[in-house]
Amino acid sequence: MRGRINNKLGEIQINADVIALYAGTTAVECFGIVGMAAVSMKDGLVKLLKRESLTHGITVEVEDNHMSIDFHVIVSYGVSICAVADNLIENVKYKVEAFTGMEVDKINIYVEGVRVID
């Protein structure tokens, strides 16, 4: 799935993986987010992903230059999940729309775990 933007010089195509990587990098910069999570469907285990694997915890769907993004995250212990989610949505929506020139219609956040940070 690719986002397509037409301008006077031609067409720009943005791969969903590029958007997912940018959104993941933006997400881990947000306060209260420890990282992205990968959920094993086989045994139900949640694994914290390394920075090189950020796109595995993110799903991007692009249709007619409108996108929806799903995040599977691990949050810090002791923070307000609602505040962290609101901050994540606001930052990602603003930065991804500025980066791609496309509209973000929906951001879903799935909190897969909590981690104590030393």
C-alpha positions in Angstrom: 0.0 0.0 0.0 1.4 3.4 -1.0 0.3 6.9 -0.6 0.3 8.8 -3.8 0.6 12.6 -4.2 0.4 14.2 -7.6 2.1 17.5 -8.3 2.9 19.5 -11.5 6.2 17.6 -12.0 4.9 14.1 -11.5 3.8 11.6 -8.8 5.2 10.9 -5.4 4.7 7.5 -3.9 5.3 6.8 -0.2 5.6 3.2 1.0 3.7 2.3 4.2 6.9 1.0 5.8 8.5 4.4 5.5 5.5 6.0 7.2 5.6 3.2 9.9 9.3 3.8 10.6 8.8 7.6 10.9 5.7 7.2 13.1 7.6 4.7 15.3 10.6 7.0 15.7 8.2 9.8 16.6 6.3 7.6 19.1 9.4 6.4 21.1 10.3 10.1 21.6 7.1 10.7 23.4 7.1 10.8 27.2 5.9 7.6 28.8 6.5 5.3 25.8 9.1 2.6 26.5 8.9 1.2 23.0 7.0 -0.8 20.5 5.7 -4.2 21.3 5.5 -7.4 19.2 2.7 -9.8 20.3 3.2 -13.5 19.6 -0.1 -14.9 18.5 1.0 -18.5 19.3 1.7 -18.1 23.0 0.4 -14.6 23.7 3.8 -13.2 24.9 4.6 -9.6 24.5 8.2 -8.6 23.5 9.8 -5.2 23.6 11.2 -4.4 20.2 14.6 -2.9 19.6 15.0 0.4 17.9 15.9 -1.3 14.6 12.5 -3.2 14.6 10.1 -0.4 15.3 7.9 -1.1 12.3 6.9 -4.5 13.6 4.8 -2.9 16.3 3.1 -0.5 13.9 0.5 -1.1 11.1 -0.2 1.6 8.6 -3.1 1.5 6.1 -3.2 4.1 3.3 -6.3 4.6 1.1 -6.9 7.6 -1.1 -4.2 9.6 0.7 -5.9 9.1 4.1 -4.3 6.8 6.6 -4.9 4.9 9.8 -2.1 3.9 12.1 -2.1 1.2 14.8 0.5 1.2 17.6 1.3 -1.7 19.9 3.2 0.0 22.7 4.7 -0.6 26.1 4.3 2.3 28.6 6.3 3.3 31.6 5.0 2.3 35.0 3.3 5.1 37.0 2.3 7.3 34.1 -1.2 8.1 33.1 -2.0 5.9 30.1 -4.6 8.4 28.9 -2.2 11.3 29.0 0.5 9.3 27.2 -1.9 8.1 24.6 -3.2 11.7 24.0 0.4 13.0 23.7 1.3 10.1 21.3 -1.7 10.8 19.1 -1.2 14.5 18.9 2.6 14.3 18.2 2.3 11.5 15.6 -0.6 13.0 13.8 1.1 16.4 13.5 4.5 15.0 12.5 3.3 12.3 10.0 0.9 14.8 8.3 3.7 17.3 7.9 6.2 14.6 6.7 3.9 13.0 4.1 1.4 15.7 3.1 -1.4 13.1 3.7 -4.1 13.1 6.3 -4.1 10.9 9.3 -7.8 9.9 10.0 -7.3 7.4 12.8 -4.7 6.4 15.3 -5.3 3.3 17.4 -3.1 2.6 20.4 -2.9 -0.9 22.0 -1.1 -0.9 25.3 0.5 -4.3 25.4 2.5 -3.9 28.6 3.9 -1.8 31.4 7.6 -1.6 32.2 9.4 -0.1 35.3 12.1 2.3 34.2 15.1 2.6 36.6 
